[in-house]
Amino acid sequence: MTETISNKLHVQNQSTAGSRTSSFKAFFRSPAAGAFMGFVAVFILFSVFGYSRNFLSIPGVTTWVNFASLVGMIAIPVGFLMIAGELDISTGAVLPAATMTVAIICEHYKMPVIVGIAAALAIGALIGFINGYIVTRTRVPSFIVTLATLFAVAGLTLYLSIFFINNTNSFYHAPDWAKSLFGGKVYGFNSSAFWWAGLIAAFAFFLHYSPKGSWVFALGGDQESARNAGIPVAWMKIALFMLCSTSAAFAGVLQVMTFSSATSQANFGLIFNTIISVVVGGVLLTGGFGTVMGIVFGVLTLSIVTQAIGFTDIDRNLSFLIIGVMLLIAVLLNDTFRHLATSWSASKKK
């Protein structure tokens, strides 16, 4: 009896060890592997050069984590679209439109903060619906559609800001409960960092564990096959565009609550930051390949390079050089990891 139990435990231990080995192999063939290694390399580099200048201190860490949280909650939905074979660059206009919406409604017209937040999110959803509808009903590439939306929304935001308050900038002092929930700080970390953590969990569940997640990969792999399989391609794309714009609008809500100010100027830097983060995070430009955690590591890596360089002895002027090299390496590695994943899947089937 004792010998039988011992044999069973031995088999279970071997099975567990095998599954762990398989999990590690799977990880190092996934898009997140390259992003994780890039993050570790950059973190170690900055830790060495910034140790004497408090890179590892709470102020040093919160500087790049807070920045990453706002970029990250937009980058992941942008990554979903890129996995599905599309692109959205209108987020750089949606975010300021959301900040001005909250400020105008709540500060100048003294309406409840909930009304301002709901209006900002509704505007984001509407812009996403327009993007998705045009892309699915025409043959115009999503890059061109969202480029047009970027300038249209940016111009409309400027015009309406002058029309309603005769100014392109505004202040907004949120109620204490709203400030604490959406724009407060905990040990130096903005509320956006905690919102981002929650969204990471939700996005990861959606893409990797829910049935709809496989639809996203199917869209980027072969849309015709996806349509023949019964996937509602048009509505799925519209939903992804709406998710992307609504996330950008929510980031705008958090931004205006955190900094108590809003601007109608388009944020072109945000567009590049999100796309770079997604590519560094292992998402292929051709679609069909990517992970949520890969994008998270890509966002954190970019944030360290752009925001924490002041905590090191590295010349600030080299930050763009580091980003350029990092982006080029990521693009080269992404295809390698895709081939590894494909060959591993094929060998498992055999």
N, C-alpha and C positions, 0 to 999 in steps of 0.2 A: 504493500500500500504506500509506504513511505517512498519507495523507489519510483512508483508511478507518479506520485505528486512531484517528485524531484525532476523527473523527465518532462512533465508538463511545464514546470517553471522554467526549465532549460530551453524548451521550445519557445515559450512566451518571450524570454529574454532575447533569444536569437531573432524572433519576429520583430520585437521592439527595436533592437539594434539595426535590423535591416530597414525598417521603416524610417528610422532616424537618418540612416545613410542615404536612403532614397530621397528623403525630404531635403537634405543638404545638397544632393546632386540636383534636385529639381530647382532649388533656390539659385544655385550658381549657373543654371541654364535659363533663368527667368530674366525679364527686362529689369527687374529691381536689383539684380546682382551688380551690374555695372554702375548703376546709380549709387548703390550702397558703398561700393569700393571707392567711387569718386568722392563721396561725402566723407568717408573715413580719411582719405588722403588729404583732402583740403582741411579737415578739422585738425589733423595732426600737424600739418604745415603751419596753420595759424596758431595752434597751441604753442608750438616751439618758438615762433617769432613773436608771439604776443603774450608769452607768460609773464614777462616783466612789466607789461602794460595792461594787466588785468583782463586779458581776453576771456579767461575762465571764471571771472568774477560774475556775480549776479547781474550787474549793469552791462557787462560785456555780452553775456548770453541772452539777456532779454532784448538787447538791441536788435539782434538778427532774428530771434524767434518771433518778436512782435511784427517785424516786417514780413517774415515768412507767412504769418497767419493770414494777413490780408491778401497777399499774392496767392497763397496756397488754396484758399477757398474758391478762387476763380480758376486757378491752373488745373485743378482736377476735372471740373466739367469741360474745360477746353481740351483736356486730354481725352475725355470720353468722345468728343466730337472728332478729334484726330484719329482715334482708334476706329471710329465709324467712317473714316475717309473724308471728313469735312473739316472746316476751320472757321473760327469766329474771332475777328479782330475788332469787333464793335464794342468790346468790353471797356475799352479806354474812354468811350463816351458815355456808356451806361452808368459807370460808377459816379462821375461828377453830376450826371443828371439826377441820380438818386439822392446825393448829398444836398443838392439845391432844392429838390422836392421837399425833403424833410424840413430844411431850414425855412423855406418860404411858407409852408403850410403851418408849421408849429411856432416859429418865431415871429413871423410878421402877421399871420392871421390868427394866432393864438388858439389853434385847434389842438385837440388832444394828441399826444405823441403817437398813440396807436394809429390814428388816422394818417399821420405823416408816414409812418413805417409801411402801412398797408398800401398807400398811394405809390410809394417808391418801389415796392415789390411788384405792384400791378404794372407799373410802367416797364420794369425790367422784363416781366413775363410777356407783355405786349410786343416789345421790341424783338424778343426771342421768337415769338410766333410769326411776326412779319418776316424775319430772316429765314426761318424754316419753311414758311409757306412759299416764299419766292424761290428758294433753292429747289424745293421738291416739285414746283409747278413749271419751272423753266430749266433750261440747260446752262444757265449762267453759273459759273463756279462760285462756291461759297465764299472764297477769298474776295471776289469782286463784289458780291452782294453785301457782305459785311463791311467791306471798305466803304461802299456807298452809304451804308447805314451809319458807320462811324462818323462821317462828315455831316450827314443829315441830322443826326441826333446832337452832335456837338454844336452845330449852327442853331438848331432849334432851342437848345438849352440856353445859349447866349441870348437869343432873341427874347425868349420868355422871361429870363432873369431881368433884363432891362425893362420889359413890359410890366412886370409885377412889382419889382422893388427898385427899379432904376439903378441897379448895381449888378456886377457880375460875381460878386463875392458876398458872403453873409456869415453872421455869427449865429450860433444857436446854443442856448444854455438849457440842457435837458433837465427834467425833474430828477430828483435824487435817485429814485428807484430805477429810472431808465438809464441814467448815467452809470449806476452801479452794475446793472445787468448787461448793458451793451458797450459801455465805454470806461468801466472802472479798471482798477489795477489790483493784483494780488501778488505781493512780493516782487513788484516790478513788471510782472507779466500782464499785458492788456487782456481785457475780456475776450478780445478776438482770438487769442491763443486757445482759450478753452472752447469757444464756439468751433474753431477749426478742428480741434481734437474730436469733438462730437461728429462733425461732418465727415472727417476721415473714416470713422467707424461706419457711418451710414453709407458713404460712397463705396467703401470696400465691400460691404455686404451686398450692395446693389450690383456691382460689377462682377464680383467673384463668386457669390453664393446664391444670388437670385436668378430665376430663369431669364429675366429680361437682360441680365448681363451678357449672356451668350448671344443675344440678339445684336448687341453693340459690336461684338467681335465679328459676327456674321456680316454686318453691314460693311465693315472695312475689308473683309475677305473677298466676298463675291455677292454684290447686291442682287443680281439676277437669281442666283441660287437661293438667297435669303427670301426673296419674294416668292419663288416657287415653293419654298418650304412653309409658306403661310405667314411669314413675319410681315407685319404692317410697316413696310419700309418708310413710307412718307410720314406717317404719324410718329414713328419712332424718332426720325430725324427732327421733326418739329419739336417733340418733347425734349430732345437733347439741346436744341438751340434755346428753348425756353428755360431749361435748367441752367444753362450757361449764363444767360442774361440775368436771370433772377438771382443767381449767386453773386454776380457782379453788383447788382443793386443792393443785396444784403451787405456786401463788403462796404458799399457806400454808406449804408445806415450805420454800421459799426464805426466807420471813419469819422463821420460827423459827430457821433456821440463821444468818441474818444478825444478828438481835437477841438470840439466846440466851434468848428468853422466849416464852411462849405465854399467850393469854388465851381464855376461853370466851365473852366478850362479843361479841354480834353487831356487825358493822361496817356500820352503816347508811350511813355516809358513802361507803363503797366502792360501794354500789348507785348512788347519785346520780352519783358520779364516772365510773363506767363508762358509764352511759346518756348523760350530758352529753357525754362524749368521743365516743361513737358518733354522736350527733346533730350535734355540731360537725364531726365528720369526714365529713359528707355523706350519712349513711344516712337514708333516708326512714322516717318512723314508719309509713307504710303498707306498707312492704316493697318488694322487687324492685329496689332501687337502692342501690349503695354500693361502696366499694373498700377494700382493706386499707390502702393508703397514706393514704387519706383519714382512716381511723380513727387511724392512727399520728400524723398531724399534729394531729388533734383531741386525742389524749392529751397530746402535747407542749405544745399551747397551753394546755390546762387546767392542766397541771403548772406551767408558768411562772407563770400567774396566781395559783395557790394556794400555791406553794412558794417562788418566787423573789421575791415581793413584798418580803420582808425585806431584799433586796439593793438596793432602790431607795428613793427618797424618797417614793414613793406611800404614802398612808395605808393601813394594812392593812385598815381597815374598808371600803375601797372594793373589795376583792377580790370580794366577793359581787355587788356592783353590776356589775363588769366581766363576771363570769361570766353574770349574768342578761341583760345586753345582748348579749353574745357568743352566747348560746344563741338568743335571739330572732332575731338577724340570720341565724344559721346556718339556722334553720327556714325563714325567708323566702327565703334564697338557694338552699337545696336544691331547692326546687320549680322555681326558675328554671333551675338547671343541668340538671335532669331534662328540662325542655322543650327546652333547647338540644340535649341529647344525642339526644332523640327526633327533633327536626326535622332534625338532621344525619344521623342514620341513614336517615331517609326520603329526604333529598336524595341520599344516596349510592346508594340503590336505584334511584332514577330515572336 
